[in-house]
Amino acid sequence: MAKRALIEQRPWLLASVAAATAFYFLSDNPVFEGTWGLAAKGASVGLLALYVLLRVPQGRHRADGLLLAAALALAAAGDVAIELDFLTGGAFFAAAHVVAVALYLRNRHKRPSPVQKLIGAALLVGTPLVSWLLSGAVEIAIYAAFLGAMAASAWMSHYPRYRVGSGAVLFVLSDWLIFSRMGALDLEPAPTLLIWPLYYAGQLMIATGIVQCLRGEQPVR
């Protein structure tokens, strides 16, 4: 019954999971390389953006839904662009982080705990610092400043931290594995195995966590 409900009520979410799974397991298949692989990669998060647009109801939360959908759409464009040009892909992701920060700042936690503040500060400062240490590249640290701002503001928002905040942290971990390939620290096979699952799981947790919150299916805390 749960599976049937998912198919009937959230087909785009199911399609997103299917596309992400196909990309992960078939990306090294010669038949799947090129256009088909790019399509599956872009559809994975792109369909999450469509899911958000269709699930967030009209009303006072619609603007937040549009910001979330825009952030996901920019990330999906980054997923495709980064396969063609690393800098262009990074620019799309930086833009996605800016939009996400705007969303989270609109929904700040009114009374964050000291621990929440500490973790938020650690994400803000630690994300670009660790990124620079892993990659040895200043331009990566600059991009990671946007990434850290996104993760910190997600953690400091009033959205549920075990979904949205943790999803943002998974996004950071995924990018750290990417950056590790640029430096002297060899973490293989972790990057090959975990970059995509961590990234997609993070985006999925963020999208579903915020949508449930905006629809009133889950209490804000």
ZIPENOR-V646110 format. One record per backbone hydrogen bond with DSSP energy under -0.5 kcal/mol. CO is the residue of the C=O (numbers start at 1). NH is the residue of the N-H. If there is no record, write none. Layout:
co={CO | CO}
nh={NH | NH}
//
This chain:
co={1 | 2 | 3 | 4 | 5 | 5 | 6 | 10 | 11 | 12 | 13 | 14 | 15 | 16 | 17 | 18 | 19 | 20 | 21 | 22 | 23 | 26 | 29 | 29 | 30 | 32 | 33 | 34 | 35 | 36 | 37 | 38 | 39 | 40 | 41 | 42 | 43 | 45 | 46 | 47 | 48 | 49 | 50 | 51 | 52 | 55 | 59 | 61 | 62 | 63 | 64 | 65 | 66 | 67 | 68 | 69 | 70 | 71 | 72 | 73 | 74 | 75 | 76 | 77 | 78 | 80 | 80 | 81 | 81 | 85 | 86 | 87 | 88 | 89 | 90 | 91 | 92 | 93 | 94 | 95 | 96 | 97 | 98 | 99 | 100 | 101 | 102 | 103 | 104 | 105 | 107 | 109 | 113 | 114 | 115 | 116 | 117 | 118 | 119 | 120 | 121 | 122 | 123 | 124 | 125 | 126 | 127 | 128 | 129 | 130 | 131 | 132 | 137 | 138 | 139 | 140 | 141 | 142 | 142 | 143 | 143 | 144 | 145 | 146 | 147 | 148 | 149 | 150 | 151 | 152 | 154 | 156 | 158 | 160 | 160 | 160 | 161 | 163 | 164 | 165 | 166 | 167 | 168 | 169 | 170 | 171 | 172 | 173 | 174 | 175 | 176 | 177 | 178 | 179 | 179 | 180 | 184 | 185 | 187 | 189 | 190 | 191 | 194 | 195 | 196 | 197 | 198 | 199 | 200 | 201 | 202 | 203 | 204 | 205 | 206 | 207 | 208 | 209 | 210 | 211 | 212 | 212 | 213}
nh={5 | 6 | 7 | 8 | 9 | 10 | 10 | 14 | 15 | 16 | 17 | 18 | 19 | 20 | 21 | 22 | 23 | 24 | 25 | 26 | 27 | 29 | 32 | 33 | 33 | 37 | 36 | 38 | 39 | 40 | 41 | 42 | 43 | 44 | 45 | 46 | 47 | 49 | 50 | 51 | 52 | 53 | 54 | 55 | 56 | 57 | 62 | 65 | 66 | 67 | 68 | 69 | 70 | 71 | 72 | 73 | 74 | 75 | 76 | 77 | 78 | 79 | 80 | 81 | 82 | 83 | 84 | 84 | 85 | 89 | 90 | 91 | 92 | 93 | 94 | 95 | 96 | 97 | 98 | 99 | 100 | 101 | 102 | 103 | 104 | 105 | 106 | 107 | 107 | 108 | 158 | 112 | 117 | 118 | 119 | 120 | 121 | 122 | 123 | 124 | 125 | 126 | 127 | 128 | 129 | 130 | 131 | 132 | 133 | 134 | 135 | 136 | 141 | 142 | 143 | 144 | 145 | 145 | 146 | 146 | 147 | 148 | 149 | 150 | 151 | 152 | 153 | 154 | 155 | 156 | 157 | 109 | 221 | 163 | 164 | 165 | 166 | 167 | 168 | 169 | 170 | 171 | 172 | 173 | 174 | 175 | 176 | 177 | 178 | 179 | 180 | 181 | 181 | 182 | 183 | 183 | 186 | 187 | 190 | 193 | 194 | 195 | 198 | 199 | 200 | 201 | 202 | 203 | 204 | 205 | 206 | 207 | 208 | 209 | 210 | 211 | 212 | 213 | 214 | 215 | 217 | 218 | 216}
//
